[in-house]
């Protein structure tokens, strides 16, 4: 029997190579503290000074909070910065309703550039 009837925030992303939906829950912050010794405030500060590191750590904790065993090194080896930015922006949009449309435009532009190079 399910006790909780609440609806958690979710994000859809293809950060793992296939589109999946991930729940955002308290385990996300728990993993941030236990895996990286970061409070949410310290994470925000890190995002200002080193967004690459911060966003990769966010990917790790969200995946772990959804039952996926992943390391920081795995995330860094299998993503590029734009992937991390896109994930972070989707996280912000889900949690706080912050729309970040320019990231989609930037990704589309990057895809078009890659197609041009391939021609």
CNS distance restraints for C-alpha pairs under 8 A (distance, minus, plus):
assign (resid   8 and name CA) (resid  23 and name CA) 6.29 0.50 0.50
assign (resid   8 and name CA) (resid  24 and name CA) 6.46 0.50 0.50
assign (resid   8 and name CA) (resid  25 and name CA) 6.75 0.50 0.50
assign (resid   9 and name CA) (resid  23 and name CA) 5.94 0.50 0.50
assign (resid   9 and name CA) (resid  24 and name CA) 5.47 0.50 0.50
assign (resid   9 and name CA) (resid  25 and name CA) 7.57 0.50 0.50
assign (resid   9 and name CA) (resid  94 and name CA) 6.13 0.50 0.50
assign (resid   9 and name CA) (resid  95 and name CA) 6.66 0.50 0.50
assign (resid  10 and name CA) (resid  21 and name CA) 6.39 0.50 0.50
assign (resid  10 and name CA) (resid  22 and name CA) 5.34 0.50 0.50
assign (resid  10 and name CA) (resid  23 and name CA) 4.40 0.50 0.50
assign (resid  10 and name CA) (resid  24 and name CA) 5.64 0.50 0.50
assign (resid  10 and name CA) (resid  94 and name CA) 6.46 0.50 0.50
assign (resid  11 and name CA) (resid  21 and name CA) 5.51 0.50 0.50
assign (resid  11 and name CA) (resid  22 and name CA) 5.40 0.50 0.50
assign (resid  11 and name CA) (resid  23 and name CA) 6.72 0.50 0.50
assign (resid  11 and name CA) (resid  24 and name CA) 7.64 0.50 0.50
assign (resid  11 and name CA) (resid  90 and name CA) 6.29 0.50 0.50
assign (resid  11 and name CA) (resid  91 and name CA) 6.42 0.50 0.50
assign (resid  11 and name CA) (resid  94 and name CA) 6.32 0.50 0.50
assign (resid  12 and name CA) (resid  19 and name CA) 6.57 0.50 0.50
assign (resid  12 and name CA) (resid  20 and name CA) 5.53 0.50 0.50
assign (resid  12 and name CA) (resid  21 and name CA) 4.32 0.50 0.50
assign (resid  12 and name CA) (resid  22 and name CA) 6.44 0.50 0.50
assign (resid  12 and name CA) (resid  90 and name CA) 7.79 0.50 0.50
assign (resid  13 and name CA) (resid  18 and name CA) 7.79 0.50 0.50
assign (resid  13 and name CA) (resid  19 and name CA) 5.22 0.50 0.50
assign (resid  13 and name CA) (resid  20 and name CA) 5.65 0.50 0.50
assign (resid  13 and name CA) (resid  21 and name CA) 6.48 0.50 0.50
assign (resid  13 and name CA) (resid  22 and name CA) 7.92 0.50 0.50
assign (resid  13 and name CA) (resid  87 and name CA) 6.81 0.50 0.50
assign (resid  13 and name CA) (resid  90 and name CA) 7.91 0.50 0.50
assign (resid  14 and name CA) (resid  18 and name CA) 4.75 0.50 0.50
assign (resid  14 and name CA) (resid  19 and name CA) 3.98 0.50 0.50
assign (resid  14 and name CA) (resid  20 and name CA) 6.17 0.50 0.50
assign (resid  15 and name CA) (resid  19 and name CA) 7.40 0.50 0.50
assign (resid  15 and name CA) (resid  79 and name CA) 7.54 0.50 0.50
assign (resid  15 and name CA) (resid  83 and name CA) 6.59 0.50 0.50
assign (resid  15 and name CA) (resid  84 and name CA) 7.91 0.50 0.50
assign (resid  15 and name CA) (resid  87 and name CA) 7.12 0.50 0.50
assign (resid  22 and name CA) (resid  62 and name CA) 7.28 0.50 0.50
assign (resid  22 and name CA) (resid  63 and name CA) 7.35 0.50 0.50
assign (resid  22 and name CA) (resid  66 and name CA) 6.43 0.50 0.50
assign (resid  23 and name CA) (resid  62 and name CA) 7.70 0.50 0.50
assign (resid  23 and name CA) (resid  65 and name CA) 7.89 0.50 0.50
assign (resid  23 and name CA) (resid  66 and name CA) 6.61 0.50 0.50
assign (resid  24 and name CA) (resid  28 and name CA) 6.53 0.50 0.50
assign (resid  24 and name CA) (resid  62 and name CA) 6.79 0.50 0.50
assign (resid  24 and name CA) (resid  65 and name CA) 7.76 0.50 0.50
assign (resid  25 and name CA) (resid  29 and name CA) 7.70 0.50 0.50
assign (resid  25 and name CA) (resid  65 and name CA) 7.38 0.50 0.50
assign (resid  26 and name CA) (resid  30 and name CA) 6.34 0.50 0.50
assign (resid  27 and name CA) (resid  31 and name CA) 6.01 0.50 0.50
assign (resid  27 and name CA) (resid  61 and name CA) 7.98 0.50 0.50
assign (resid  27 and name CA) (resid  65 and name CA) 5.12 0.50 0.50
assign (resid  28 and name CA) (resid  32 and name CA) 6.28 0.50 0.50
assign (resid  28 and name CA) (resid  61 and name CA) 5.33 0.50 0.50
assign (resid  28 and name CA) (resid  62 and name CA) 5.40 0.50 0.50
assign (resid  28 and name CA) (resid  64 and name CA) 7.61 0.50 0.50
assign (resid  28 and name CA) (resid  65 and name CA) 5.32 0.50 0.50
assign (resid  29 and name CA) (resid  33 and name CA) 6.30 0.50 0.50
assign (resid  29 and name CA) (resid  39 and name CA) 7.51 0.50 0.50
assign (resid  29 and name CA) (resid  40 and name CA) 7.03 0.50 0.50
assign (resid  29 and name CA) (resid  61 and name CA) 7.58 0.50 0.50
assign (resid  30 and name CA) (resid  34 and name CA) 6.07 0.50 0.50
assign (resid  31 and name CA) (resid  35 and name CA) 5.35 0.50 0.50
assign (resid  31 and name CA) (resid  36 and name CA) 7.48 0.50 0.50
assign (resid  31 and name CA) (resid  61 and name CA) 5.40 0.50 0.50
assign (resid  31 and name CA) (resid  64 and name CA) 7.36 0.50 0.50
assign (resid  31 and name CA) (resid  65 and name CA) 7.11 0.50 0.50
assign (resid  32 and name CA) (resid  36 and name CA) 5.50 0.50 0.50
assign (resid  32 and name CA) (resid  37 and name CA) 6.52 0.50 0.50
assign (resid  32 and name CA) (resid  38 and name CA) 5.64 0.50 0.50
assign (resid  32 and name CA) (resid  39 and name CA) 6.89 0.50 0.50
assign (resid  32 and name CA) (resid  40 and name CA) 7.78 0.50 0.50
assign (resid  32 and name CA) (resid  57 and name CA) 7.60 0.50 0.50
assign (resid  32 and name CA) (resid  58 and name CA) 7.53 0.50 0.50
assign (resid  32 and name CA) (resid  61 and name CA) 5.91 0.50 0.50
assign (resid  33 and name CA) (resid  37 and name CA) 4.30 0.50 0.50
assign (resid  33 and name CA) (resid  38 and name CA) 4.72 0.50 0.50
assign (resid  33 and name CA) (resid  39 and name CA) 5.74 0.50 0.50
assign (resid  34 and name CA) (resid  38 and name CA) 7.83 0.50 0.50
assign (resid  36 and name CA) (resid  57 and name CA) 7.81 0.50 0.50
assign (resid  38 and name CA) (resid  42 and name CA) 5.49 0.50 0.50
assign (resid  38 and name CA) (resid  43 and name CA) 5.86 0.50 0.50
assign (resid  39 and name CA) (resid  43 and name CA) 6.10 0.50 0.50
assign (resid  40 and name CA) (resid  44 and name CA) 6.26 0.50 0.50
assign (resid  41 and name CA) (resid  45 and name CA) 6.35 0.50 0.50
assign (resid  42 and name CA) (resid  46 and name CA) 6.13 0.50 0.50
assign (resid  43 and name CA) (resid  47 and name CA) 6.10 0.50 0.50
assign (resid  43 and name CA) (resid  54 and name CA) 6.55 0.50 0.50
assign (resid  44 and name CA) (resid  48 and name CA) 6.51 0.50 0.50
assign (resid  45 and name CA) (resid  49 and name CA) 6.49 0.50 0.50
assign (resid  46 and name CA) (resid  50 and name CA) 5.46 0.50 0.50
assign (resid  46 and name CA) (resid  51 and name CA) 6.59 0.50 0.50
assign (resid  46 and name CA) (resid  53 and name CA) 7.70 0.50 0.50
assign (resid  46 and name CA) (resid  54 and name CA) 5.78 0.50 0.50
assign (resid  47 and name CA) (resid  51 and name CA) 4.25 0.50 0.50
assign (resid  47 and name CA) (resid  52 and name CA) 7.69 0.50 0.50
assign (resid  47 and name CA) (resid  53 and name CA) 7.64 0.50 0.50
assign (resid  47 and name CA) (resid  54 and name CA) 5.08 0.50 0.50
assign (resid  47 and name CA) (resid  55 and name CA) 7.02 0.50 0.50
assign (resid  50 and name CA) (resid  54 and name CA) 6.29 0.50 0.50
assign (resid  51 and name CA) (resid  55 and name CA) 5.76 0.50 0.50
assign (resid  52 and name CA) (resid  56 and name CA) 6.25 0.50 0.50
assign (resid  52 and name CA) (resid  81 and name CA) 6.46 0.50 0.50
assign (resid  52 and name CA) (resid  84 and name CA) 7.26 0.50 0.50
assign (resid  53 and name CA) (resid  57 and name CA) 6.22 0.50 0.50
assign (resid  54 and name CA) (resid  58 and name CA) 6.26 0.50 0.50
assign (resid  55 and name CA) (resid  59 and name CA) 6.33 0.50 0.50
assign (resid  55 and name CA) (resid  84 and name CA) 5.55 0.50 0.50
assign (resid  55 and name CA) (resid  85 and name CA) 6.79 0.50 0.50
assign (resid  55 and name CA) (resid  87 and name CA) 7.71 0.50 0.50
assign (resid  55 and name CA) (resid  88 and name CA) 6.06 0.50 0.50
assign (resid  56 and name CA) (resid  60 and name CA) 6.38 0.50 0.50
assign (resid  56 and name CA) (resid  72 and name CA) 6.70 0.50 0.50
assign (resid  56 and name CA) (resid  75 and name CA) 6.28 0.50 0.50
assign (resid  56 and name CA) (resid  76 and name CA) 6.62 0.50 0.50
assign (resid  56 and name CA) (resid  84 and name CA) 6.16 0.50 0.50
assign (resid  57 and name CA) (resid  61 and name CA) 6.30 0.50 0.50
assign (resid  57 and name CA) (resid  72 and name CA) 6.30 0.50 0.50
assign (resid  58 and name CA) (resid  62 and name CA) 6.09 0.50 0.50
assign (resid  58 and name CA) (resid  88 and name CA) 7.42 0.50 0.50
assign (resid  59 and name CA) (resid  63 and name CA) 6.09 0.50 0.50
assign (resid  59 and name CA) (resid  75 and name CA) 7.38 0.50 0.50
assign (resid  59 and name CA) (resid  84 and name CA) 7.47 0.50 0.50
assign (resid  59 and name CA) (resid  87 and name CA) 7.29 0.50 0.50
assign (resid  59 and name CA) (resid  88 and name CA) 7.95 0.50 0.50
assign (resid  60 and name CA) (resid  64 and name CA) 6.05 0.50 0.50
assign (resid  60 and name CA) (resid  70 and name CA) 6.25 0.50 0.50
assign (resid  60 and name CA) (resid  71 and name CA) 6.40 0.50 0.50
assign (resid  60 and name CA) (resid  72 and name CA) 6.07 0.50 0.50
assign (resid  60 and name CA) (resid  75 and name CA) 6.99 0.50 0.50
assign (resid  61 and name CA) (resid  65 and name CA) 5.92 0.50 0.50
assign (resid  62 and name CA) (resid  66 and name CA) 6.40 0.50 0.50
assign (resid  63 and name CA) (resid  67 and name CA) 6.57 0.50 0.50
assign (resid  63 and name CA) (resid  68 and name CA) 5.23 0.50 0.50
assign (resid  63 and name CA) (resid  69 and name CA) 7.29 0.50 0.50
assign (resid  63 and name CA) (resid  70 and name CA) 7.14 0.50 0.50
assign (resid  64 and name CA) (resid  68 and name CA) 4.84 0.50 0.50
assign (resid  64 and name CA) (resid  69 and name CA) 5.71 0.50 0.50
assign (resid  64 and name CA) (resid  70 and name CA) 6.69 0.50 0.50
assign (resid  70 and name CA) (resid  74 and name CA) 6.48 0.50 0.50
assign (resid  70 and name CA) (resid  75 and name CA) 7.39 0.50 0.50
assign (resid  71 and name CA) (resid  75 and name CA) 6.49 0.50 0.50
assign (resid  72 and name CA) (resid  76 and name CA) 6.24 0.50 0.50
assign (resid  73 and name CA) (resid  77 and name CA) 6.05 0.50 0.50
assign (resid  74 and name CA) (resid  78 and name CA) 6.09 0.50 0.50
assign (resid  75 and name CA) (resid  79 and name CA) 6.02 0.50 0.50
assign (resid  76 and name CA) (resid  80 and name CA) 7.49 0.50 0.50
assign (resid  79 and name CA) (resid  83 and name CA) 6.04 0.50 0.50
assign (resid  79 and name CA) (resid  84 and name CA) 7.10 0.50 0.50
assign (resid  80 and name CA) (resid  84 and name CA) 6.74 0.50 0.50
assign (resid  81 and name CA) (resid  85 and name CA) 6.23 0.50 0.50
assign (resid  82 and name CA) (resid  86 and name CA) 6.04 0.50 0.50
assign (resid  82 and name CA) (resid 107 and name CA) 7.41 0.50 0.50
assign (resid  83 and name CA) (resid  87 and name CA) 6.21 0.50 0.50
assign (resid  84 and name CA) (resid  88 and name CA) 6.13 0.50 0.50
assign (resid  85 and name CA) (resid  89 and name CA) 6.08 0.50 0.50
assign (resid  85 and name CA) (resid 103 and name CA) 7.80 0.50 0.50
assign (resid  86 and name CA) (resid  90 and name CA) 6.20 0.50 0.50
assign (resid  86 and name CA) (resid 103 and name CA) 6.37 0.50 0.50
assign (resid  86 and name CA) (resid 104 and name CA) 7.83 0.50 0.50
assign (resid  87 and name CA) (resid  91 and name CA) 6.17 0.50 0.50
assign (resid  88 and name CA) (resid  92 and name CA) 6.23 0.50 0.50
assign (resid  89 and name CA) (resid  93 and name CA) 6.08 0.50 0.50
assign (resid  89 and name CA) (resid  99 and name CA) 7.88 0.50 0.50
assign (resid  89 and name CA) (resid 100 and name CA) 6.31 0.50 0.50
assign (resid  89 and name CA) (resid 103 and name CA) 7.80 0.50 0.50
assign (resid  90 and name CA) (resid  94 and name CA) 6.10 0.50 0.50
assign (resid  90 and name CA) (resid 100 and name CA) 7.96 0.50 0.50
assign (resid  91 and name CA) (resid  95 and name CA) 6.09 0.50 0.50
assign (resid  92 and name CA) (resid  96 and name CA) 5.62 0.50 0.50
assign (resid  92 and name CA) (resid  97 and name CA) 6.85 0.50 0.50
assign (resid  92 and name CA) (resid  98 and name CA) 5.90 0.50 0.50
assign (resid  92 and name CA) (resid  99 and name CA) 7.99 0.50 0.50
assign (resid  93 and name CA) (resid  97 and name CA) 4.42 0.50 0.50
assign (resid  93 and name CA) (resid  98 and name CA) 4.30 0.50 0.50
assign (resid  93 and name CA) (resid  99 and name CA) 5.41 0.50 0.50
assign (resid  93 and name CA) (resid 100 and name CA) 7.25 0.50 0.50
assign (resid  94 and name CA) (resid  98 and name CA) 7.53 0.50 0.50
assign (resid 100 and name CA) (resid 104 and name CA) 7.92 0.50 0.50
assign (resid 101 and name CA) (resid 105 and name CA) 6.78 0.50 0.50
assign (resid 102 and name CA) (resid 106 and name CA) 6.06 0.50 0.50
assign (resid 103 and name CA) (resid 107 and name CA) 6.13 0.50 0.50
assign (resid 104 and name CA) (resid 108 and name CA) 6.14 0.50 0.50
assign (resid 105 and name CA) (resid 109 and name CA) 6.13 0.50 0.50
assign (resid 106 and name CA) (resid 110 and name CA) 6.15 0.50 0.50
assign (resid 107 and name CA) (resid 111 and name CA) 6.16 0.50 0.50
assign (resid 108 and name CA) (resid 112 and name CA) 6.18 0.50 0.50
assign (resid 109 and name CA) (resid 113 and name CA) 6.15 0.50 0.50
assign (resid 110 and name CA) (resid 114 and name CA) 6.24 0.50 0.50
assign (resid 111 and name CA) (resid 115 and name CA) 6.29 0.50 0.50
assign (resid 112 and name CA) (resid 116 and name CA) 6.24 0.50 0.50
assign (resid 113 and name CA) (resid 117 and name CA) 6.32 0.50 0.50
assign (resid 114 and name CA) (resid 118 and name CA) 6.25 0.50 0.50
assign (resid 115 and name CA) (resid 119 and name CA) 6.47 0.50 0.50
